Amino acid sequence: MIVVGDGSYIPTYFHDLPLQIGSYEVIAPIGFSERLGVGFNILGRTGIFDQFQVCFNDHVRKVTFERICV
């Protein structure tokens, strides 16, 4: 169970999945929930937002990922 924005809990199933973003492959925990209430029922930030700078441009409906050099 995870807490969502309104403070309620929803059942979520987590899996460590390989993801390819451009030429980079990472393993990230991704959560799936039928109760999320959006068109795609996927949750995930851990393993992505700590390795990439992510920019959401709603105007052109585009998401860009830039690898963070550490």
N, C-alpha and C positions, 0 to 999 in steps of 0.2 A: 504494500500500500504506500502511496506517496501523497503528499499534500499538494493541492493545486491552489490557484490564486484566490479562491473564495474561502479557503481554510478547510474545505472538505477533503476527504480521502478517496482515491480511486485505485482499484486494483491494477497493478502494472507488472508485466513480465519482462525481466531484463536478460539480455544475451550479449556476450562479448562478440562483436562482429568485425570482420575486416572491411574497411572502407577505403576506396580509392578516391582521392581528391586531387585532380590533376595528375601529376606524376608521383605523388606521395601516397603510400599505403600505410594506414594506421589501424590498430585494433582499438575499438571503443565500446564501452557499455551502452547499449541502445535499449530503451524501454518501449514496450508496445502496450497500448491500452485501448480497449473498445469504448471506454467511458470518457475519453479525452474531449469529445464533442467537436472535433474538426474533421475536415475531409480526409486527412491522412493521420493515422493514429500512431505516430512515432514521436518519442521523446528522446532527446540526447543533447548534452552539452559537454559532459565530462569526456575528456579524450580528444575533443575537437577544439573547443574555445581556448584551451590552454596551449595548443600547438599552432593555431591559426588566428590571424586577425580576420574577423568575419564582418563584412559590410552588407547591410540590407538596404537596397535602393528600391523603395516601393514605387516610386514614380515610373521607373522603367521595368519593374518587376524582375529584378536581377539580384542575385546574391553572389558576392565574390569572396574568395578565400586566398589569403596571402600567408605563406609559411612564416612563422616567427623564428628568427635566428637567435638561439640562446648560447 
